[in-house]
Structures are given as structure tokens and as C-alpha cells.
Amino acid sequence: MIKKKYFTLEEARKLLPEVKDLLEELIHIQVKLELSKQVDISYDDLFKDEYNHVIEGLRYHTLHTEFFSVLHDLMKKGAFVKDTASGLVDFHSKFQGKEIFLCYQYPEDDIAFWHGAGEGFTGRKPVEMLEKEQEL
């Protein structure tokens, strides 16, 4: 069982290059999955049709396995993937004794926002607020 990890802003930023690479891979796999759903080849020969169906099924399930493998790798690193399509990831953190999320969205260059545990993407605030509070 994977346990929830808490990150400082510095720790999450250090992990970001690996997370970005995995998110990029995840997004590419999703594109391939969507494209495979749109392709429909049929033959006049029933055997060829069935054979094609089996091959396409194998490709589709292989892509799904790859997708969940990458998602698992992200979770093992402590990234909380909120939306695979948009590459939205949160890192659990704590601020003033409360649980917060350090918020990242692919392909941003840095973790620039955070939000409270009960807030969503629309509640994002600049991380400078956290940095200023920690200086006091």
C-alpha cells in the first residue's frame, strides 16, 4: 500500500522534472488511446476481420496497461494526479498546521500555486504567499 507523502515546496520542486516526464508520457498514451478508438478497419473476409479485432484489442489493452503503470509510478513518487487529461497534479503539504496542496499543471515550468485541501483548482493562490509567511 502506498502512503500519502507530504512535501515541502523545495522537495516538490526537486521532484518536478521526473513528474513532468511521466505526465508527458501519460498524456501521449491518452492520445494514442483516443486515436485507437477512432480507427475502425473492416475487411470483406470474416477471418481477417476477427484477426484485426484481436490485434486492435491487444494494442488497446497494452496502452491501458502502460497508462496505469505510469499513473502508478506517479503515485509512488507522491504525486496526487487530479486530472490526467490536463496534467493536473497536487503534492500534499502542510502550512500552519493545515493540509494544503502544492498545485502543478503540465507543462508549467514550476510549482507556482497552492490551495487548501477543501479547495479546488479555482482556489489556487501564488506560492509566494507561503514563502513570505515562512520568512516571518
Residue pairs with C-beta under 8 A, 6 or more apart in sequence:
2 75
2 76
4 78
4 92
5 78
5 92
6 92
6 93
6 94
7 15
7 78
7 91
7 92
7 93
7 102
8 93
9 93
9 102
9 111
9 127
9 130
9 131
12 91
12 93
12 102
12 104
12 111
13 110
13 111
15 77
15 78
15 79
15 91
16 104
16 110
16 111
18 77
19 74
19 77
19 79
19 89
19 104
20 106
20 107
22 70
22 73
22 74
22 77
22 79
23 74
23 87
23 89
23 106
24 87
24 106
24 107
25 70
26 67
26 70
26 71
26 74
26 81
26 84
26 87
27 84
27 85
27 87
27 106
29 63
29 66
29 67
29 70
30 67
30 84
30 85
32 63
33 60
33 63
33 64
33 67
36 56
36 59
36 60
36 63
39 56
41 52
41 56
42 49
42 52
43 49
43 52
67 84
71 81
71 84
74 81
74 89
75 81
78 91
78 92
79 89
79 90
79 91
80 89
80 90
80 91
80 92
80 101
81 88
81 89
82 88
82 89
82 90
82 121
86 105
86 106
87 105
87 106
87 107
88 103
88 104
88 105
88 106
88 121
89 103
89 104
89 105
89 106
90 101
90 102
90 103
90 104
91 101
91 102
91 104
91 111
92 99
92 100
92 101
93 99
93 100
93 101
93 102
93 114
94 100
95 114
95 130
95 133
96 133
98 116
98 117
99 116
99 117
100 114
100 115
100 116
100 117
101 114
101 115
101 116
101 117
102 111
102 113
102 114
102 127
103 111
103 113
103 114
103 115
103 121
103 124
104 111
104 113
111 127
112 126
112 127
113 124
113 125
113 126
113 127
114 124
114 125
114 127
114 129
114 130
115 121
115 123
115 124
115 125
116 123
